[in-house]
């Protein structure tokens, strides 16, 4: 099975158009009014909404008439509609906006679509049967540049919820729950002719492709630079570490000096700083005594203690060096995985956007965690991480591993629910990408954790498994 996330043929067509122009590729980041009007005419064919919900922070997916999925991307300054198969969702949304969106529009009957006069605003009117009575609700998509929004209104025009709440202190037009929504005054738009050309389906697909080409490269570069900075920082720490062999040599020398001093206490005069003693083979050795030593015996003991400290430091340095090497190697693997991404959504799963929070020292784990479609996917970074995953996994969790090849172990936390094929495919993909560097076809076995028997460390045998094919 070859995992591919965008229509490569379409991308090549669009890419050739980009490269044929001497200037950088440009397009209208927000839908034009004439395009919105033409799209709205196309949408009139739909009779119902089967499912609805956010799939990214600002992207709403609507499935019309049980089969036709359309995405409404409400990013500020880049609002548009698009179509795409196999959209990978990182997490599930359950904010008040999402709850009301699902309650009011899921399995609803479409009454009408309309474009607000003189504005890039699409209103979707639906009716749904609640426990008590039929409800009429409006979902208002505002393709208005930096003020782009999606607003849920009741039939009286009162705001039930909104993707973005706006206070009157920051805008003349507030958007707050329980308040009546003020209509935007109509404008005159001077626009070029619609680029749709009558083929709305092709327009929807190209809207995703042309943006993905630019955004994918932008986000790739951002993530790769950030990963390289982290790797460089660790490499700098690694290079500044003391040399274990040098420390061990110093430790051995101090231990030897301590032995000689204690063996020749009668030859060491009080308050001497540097002494010369013969070793056990008759060779003269110059010894620098500790400044704080008040006697020969105390000097010998201080030398022994210093030797032990250096020995412990050398041992801990070996562990620290090993940990740093593993972290740097993991960042390199992450970079390779990001470079191979053909989809912005997949990059966001690998490296989700970090919300600004107070810095709290996180417990360092030997496995990495990803989230997709609400499922927790854990990847062992090293043997220790693989062992931890095998211990922490529950019986019904899904375990994955490359067939007959040393690899990272991957666990999908199921919480006793069925795992979609898309999640299995992604788990198999990261299992391969973080385990091998050579291109080729790999087989990834998977089964429930209870079918995996651990023999020694992360060495296992397993039964009742299925196999996925992955082409790297």
C-alpha positions in Angstrom: 0.0 0.0 0.0 1.5 3.3 -1.1 0.4 6.1 1.3 -0.1 9.3 -0.7 -2.1 12.3 0.4 -2.6 14.6 -2.6 -3.4 14.1 -6.2 0.1 14.1 -7.7 -1.1 14.5 -11.3 -3.1 17.6 -10.4 -0.2 19.0 -8.4 2.1 18.6 -11.5 -0.3 20.5 -13.7 -0.6 23.3 -11.2 3.1 23.3 -10.5 3.9 23.6 -14.2 1.6 26.7 -14.3 3.5 28.2 -11.4 6.9 27.5 -12.9 5.9 28.8 -16.3 5.5 32.3 -14.8 8.7 34.2 -14.2 7.2 36.0 -11.2 6.4 34.1 -7.9 3.1 32.3 -7.9 0.3 34.5 -6.6 -3.4 33.9 -6.1 -6.3 35.6 -4.4 -6.1 34.5 -0.8 -9.8 35.1 0.0 -12.7 34.0 -2.2 -14.0 36.7 -4.6 -17.7 37.6 -4.4 -18.4 36.4 -7.9 -16.7 33.1 -7.1 -18.8 32.8 -3.9 -21.9 33.5 -5.9 -21.1 30.8 -8.5 -20.2 28.3 -5.8 -23.5 29.0 -3.9 -25.5 28.2 -7.1 -23.6 24.9 -7.2 -24.4 24.2 -3.5 -28.1 24.5 -4.2 -28.2 20.8 -5.3 -27.6 19.6 -1.8 -30.6 18.6 0.4 -29.1 17.6 3.7 -26.1 17.6 6.0 -25.0 14.2 7.2 -22.1 15.2 9.4 -20.3 18.4 10.3 -17.3 19.3 12.5 -14.0 20.9 12.7 -11.0 18.9 11.4 -8.4 21.7 12.2 -8.5 24.8 14.3 -10.1 26.8 11.5 -11.3 24.2 9.0 -14.9 22.9 9.1 -15.8 19.7 7.2 -19.4 19.2 6.0 -20.6 16.0 4.5 -23.6 16.7 2.2 -26.2 14.1 1.2 -24.2 11.2 2.9 -21.3 11.2 0.5 -20.0 14.6 -0.6 -17.5 16.2 1.7 -16.6 19.9 1.4 -14.1 21.8 3.6 -14.6 25.4 4.6 -11.2 26.8 5.5 -11.8 29.9 7.6 -8.2 31.1 8.1 -7.8 34.8 8.4 -6.7 36.3 5.1 -7.0 32.9 3.4 -10.6 31.8 3.6 -11.8 29.5 0.9 -13.6 26.2 0.2 -11.8 23.0 -1.1 -12.2 19.3 -1.6 -9.7 16.6 -0.6 -9.7 12.9 0.0 -8.2 11.4 3.1 -7.9 14.5 5.1 -5.9 13.6 8.3 -7.4 15.1 11.4 -5.0 15.4 14.4 -7.5 15.8 17.2 -11.2 15.9 18.1 -12.8 19.2 19.0 -15.3 19.6 21.7 -15.6 23.3 22.5 -19.0 25.0 22.8 -18.8 26.0 19.2 -18.3 22.3 18.2 -21.0 21.0 20.4 -23.7 23.4 19.0 -22.4 22.9 15.5 -23.0 19.2 15.8 -26.3 19.5 17.6 -27.8 22.0 15.3 -26.4 20.9 11.9 -25.7 17.2 12.1 -28.4 15.2 10.3 -30.2 18.4 9.3 -32.3 19.4 6.3 -31.0 22.2 4.2 -33.5 25.0 3.6 -31.4 27.3 1.5 -28.0 28.8 0.7 -27.7 32.5 0.1 -25.0 35.1 -0.4 -25.4 38.4 1.5 -25.8 41.3 -0.9 -22.6 43.2 -1.4 -20.6 41.0 1.0 -18.5 37.8 0.8 -20.8 36.1 3.2 -22.5 32.7 2.7 -25.5 31.8 4.8 -26.5 28.2 5.2 -30.1 27.8 6.6 -31.1 24.4 8.0 -33.9 22.8 10.0 -33.5 19.9 12.4 -35.8 18.1 14.8 -34.8 18.4 18.4 -36.3 16.5 21.3 -39.1 19.1 21.6 -39.6 20.9 18.3 -38.1 21.7 14.9 -35.3 24.2 15.0 -34.1 26.6 12.3 -30.5 27.6 12.5 -28.1 29.6 10.3 -24.4 28.9 9.8 -22.8 32.1 8.5 -19.5 31.9 6.7 -17.8 35.3 6.5 -15.0 35.3 3.9 -13.9 38.8 4.8 -10.1 38.7 4.9 -8.7 39.3 8.4 -12.1 39.3 10.0 -13.0 35.9 8.6 -15.4 33.9 10.8 -18.0 31.2 11.1 -21.0 32.2 13.2 -24.0 30.1 14.4 -27.2 32.1 14.6 -30.8 31.2 15.6 -33.7 32.3 13.3 -33.9 35.7 15.1 -30.2 36.4 14.2 -29.0 35.9 17.8 -25.4 34.5 18.1 -25.5 31.0 19.5 -21.7 30.5 19.1 -18.8 31.5 16.8 -15.5 30.3 15.7 -14.0 33.6 16.9 -15.6 35.8 19.6 -15.0 39.5 19.1 -15.4 42.0 21.9 -16.7 45.5 21.3 -13.5 46.9 22.8 -11.5 45.6 19.8 -14.1 46.1 17.0 -17.1 48.2 16.2 -18.9 44.9 15.4 -18.9 42.6 18.4 -19.6 38.9 18.1 -20.8 37.6 21.4 -23.1 34.7 22.4 -26.6 35.9 23.2 -26.3 39.2 21.3 -27.9 40.0 18.0 -25.4 40.0 15.1 -25.0 43.3 13.4 -25.1 43.0 9.6 -22.2 44.2 7.6 -22.9 47.2 5.3 -22.8 46.2 1.6 -19.7 47.1 -0.4 -18.8 47.6 -4.1 -16.2 45.0 -5.2 -14.1 45.6 -8.3 -13.1 42.0 -9.1 -11.6 40.2 -12.0 -13.9 37.6 -13.7 -14.4 34.4 -11.7 -11.7 31.8 -12.2 -14.1 28.9 -11.7 -15.0 28.7 -15.4 -18.2 26.6 -14.7 -16.3 23.6 -13.3 -16.8 24.0 -9.6 -15.6 20.5 -8.7 -12.2 21.2 -10.4 -12.1 24.6 -8.7 -12.6 23.0 -5.2 -9.7 20.5 -5.9 -7.4 23.2 -7.2 -8.1 25.5 -4.3 -6.5 22.9 -2.0 -3.7 22.0 -4.4 -2.4 25.5 -5.2 -2.4 26.5 -1.5 -0.9 23.3 -0.4 2.1 23.7 -2.7 3.0 27.0 -1.1 1.9 26.3 2.5 3.5 22.8 2.5 6.9 24.3 1.5 6.6 27.1 4.0 5.6 24.9 6.9 8.3 22.3 5.9 11.0 25.0 6.0 9.8 26.4 9.3 9.7 22.9 11.0 13.0 21.8 9.4 14.8 25.0 10.6 13.3 24.6 14.1 14.4 20.9 14.3 17.9 21.8 13.0 18.2 24.5 15.7 17.3 21.9 18.4 19.7 19.4 16.9 22.5 22.1 16.7 21.9 23.1 20.4 22.3 19.5 21.5 25.4 19.0 19.3 26.9 22.1 20.9 26.3 20.6 24.3 27.7 17.3 23.2 30.9 18.9 21.8 31.5 20.8 25.1 31.3 17.6 27.2 34.6 16.5 28.8 36.3 13.5 27.3 35.6 10.3 29.3 39.0 8.8 28.6 40.8 12.0 29.8 38.7 12.0 33.0 39.4 8.3 33.5 43.1 8.9 33.1 43.0 11.7 35.7 41.0 9.5 38.0 43.6 6.7 37.7 46.4 9.1 38.3 44.8 10.6 41.5 44.1 7.1 42.8 47.7 6.1 42.2 49.0 9.3 43.9 46.7 8.6 46.9 48.1 5.1 47.1 51.7 6.3 47.0 51.1 9.0 49.6 49.5 6.7 52.1 52.2 4.1 51.5 54.9 6.8 52.3 53.3 8.8 55.1 56.6 9.0 57.0 58.3 10.6 54.0 55.7 13.4 53.6 56.6 16.5 55.6 53.8 18.7 57.0 52.5 21.5 54.7 54.5 20.3 51.6 52.7 21.3 48.4 54.6 19.2 45.9 56.5 16.0 46.8 58.6 13.4 45.0 58.2 9.7 45.8 59.4 6.5 44.2 56.6 4.3 42.7 56.6 0.5 43.2 59.0 0.0 40.3 61.5 2.6 41.6 60.5 5.4 39.3 60.3 8.9 40.7 56.9 10.5 40.7 56.1 14.1 41.3 52.8 14.5 43.3 50.8 17.7 43.8 49.2 17.5 47.2 45.7 19.0 47.9 46.0 22.6 49.3 43.4 21.9 52.0 45.2 18.8 53.3 46.7 19.2 56.8 48.5 15.8 56.9 49.7 13.1 54.7 46.8 10.8 55.5 44.3 13.5 54.8 46.0 14.3 51.5 45.8 10.6 50.5 42.1 10.4 51.4 41.3 13.6 49.5 43.1 12.2 46.4 41.1 9.0 46.6 37.8 11.0 46.9 38.7 13.1 43.9 39.5 10.0 42.0 36.1 8.5 42.7 34.3 11.7 41.7 36.1 11.8 38.4 35.3 8.1 37.8 31.6 8.7 38.5 31.6 11.8 36.3 33.3 9.8 33.4 30.6 7.1 33.8 27.7 9.7 33.8 29.2 11.5 30.9 29.0 8.2 28.9 25.3 8.0 29.7 24.8 11.7 28.9 26.7 11.4 25.6 24.6 8.4 24.7 21.3 10.2 25.5 22.4 13.3 23.5 23.4 11.1 20.5 20.0 9.4 20.6 18.1 12.7 20.8 20.1 14.2 17.9 19.5 11.1 15.8 15.8 11.3 16.6 15.7 14.9 15.4 17.4 13.7 12.1 14.7 11.1 11.7 12.0 13.7 12.4 13.6 15.9 9.7 13.5 13.0 7.2 9.8 12.3 8.1 8.9 16.0 7.6 10.8 16.2 4.3 8.8 13.3 3.0 5.4 14.8 4.0 3.2 15.6 1.1 0.4 17.1 3.3 0.3 20.0 5.7 -2.1 18.1 8.0 0.5 15.3 8.4 3.2 17.7 9.4 0.8 19.1 12.1 0.4 15.6 13.4 4.1 15.0 13.6 4.8 18.5 15.0 1.6 20.0 16.4 1.4 23.7 17.0 2.5 24.5 20.5 0.2 26.7 22.6 2.0 29.2 24.8 2.0 28.0 28.4 4.1 28.6 31.4 7.3 26.6 31.1 7.0 23.4 33.1 9.9 20.9 33.1 8.5 17.9 31.3 9.4 14.4 32.2 11.7 13.1 29.6 10.2 10.0 28.0 11.9 7.5 25.7 8.9 7.4 23.3 7.2 10.1 21.2 3.5 10.7 21.2 1.3 11.7 18.3 -2.4 12.3 18.0 -4.6 11.5 15.0 -8.4 11.3 14.8 -8.5 11.4 18.6 -6.2 8.3 18.9 -3.0 8.4 20.8 -0.1 6.9 18.9 3.2 6.2 20.7 6.6 5.5 19.0 9.6 4.1 20.8 12.7 6.3 20.3 15.1 3.6 21.4 15.2 0.2 23.1 14.3 1.7 26.4 11.3 3.4 24.8 10.2 0.2 23.2 10.4 -1.6 26.6 8.4 1.2 28.2 5.7 1.0 25.5 5.4 -2.8 25.9 5.0 -2.4 29.6 2.5 0.5 29.5 0.3 -0.8 26.6 -3.1 -2.3 27.5 -4.3 -5.6 26.2 -6.5 -4.2 23.5 -4.1 -1.6 22.3 -2.7 -2.1 18.8 1.0 -3.0 18.5 3.0 -2.5 15.3 6.5 -3.5 14.2 8.4 -4.0 10.9 8.3 -7.7 9.9 11.6 -9.6 10.5 13.6 -6.3 10.9 14.8 -4.4 14.0 12.5 -1.4 14.3 10.7 1.0 16.6 7.7 -0.4 18.4 4.5 1.5 17.9 1.4 1.4 20.1 -2.0 2.8 19.3 -4.1 3.4 22.4 -7.6 2.1 21.5 -9.6 2.6 24.7 -11.5 -0.4 23.5 -12.7 1.3 20.3 -12.2 0.3 16.7 -9.2 1.9 15.0 -9.8 3.4 11.5 -7.6 2.3 8.6 -6.3 5.8 8.2 -4.8 5.7 11.8 -3.3 2.2 11.2 -1.7 3.4 8.0 -0.2 6.5 9.7 1.1 4.3 12.6 2.7 2.0 10.0 4.2 4.9 8.2 6.0 6.4 11.2 7.1 2.9 12.3 9.0 2.6 9.0 10.2 6.2 8.7 11.7 6.3 12.2 13.3 2.9 11.8 14.9 2.7 8.4 16.8 5.0 6.0 16.8 3.0 2.8 14.0 3.3 0.4 12.0 0.1 -0.4 8.9 -1.9 0.3 8.4 -2.8 3.9 5.9 -5.1 5.7 4.5 -3.9 9.0 2.8 -6.4 11.2 0.1 -5.4 13.7 -1.9 -7.1 16.4 -3.4 -6.5 19.8 -0.9 -6.1 22.6 -2.2 -9.2 24.3 -1.0 -11.3 21.4 2.6 -10.1 21.9 4.9 -12.1 24.2 8.0 -10.3 25.6 11.1 -12.6 25.9 14.0 -10.3 26.7 14.0 -6.5 26.8 12.2 -5.5 23.6 12.5 -8.9 21.9 9.1 -10.4 21.2 7.1 -13.1 19.5 3.5 -12.5 18.4 0.5 -14.3 16.9 -2.8 -13.5 15.2 -1.4 -10.6 13.3 -2.2 -8.7 10.1 0.2 -7.1 7.7 0.4 -3.7 6.0 2.5 -2.9 3.0 4.4 0.4 3.0 6.5 1.7 0.2 9.2 4.1 1.4 
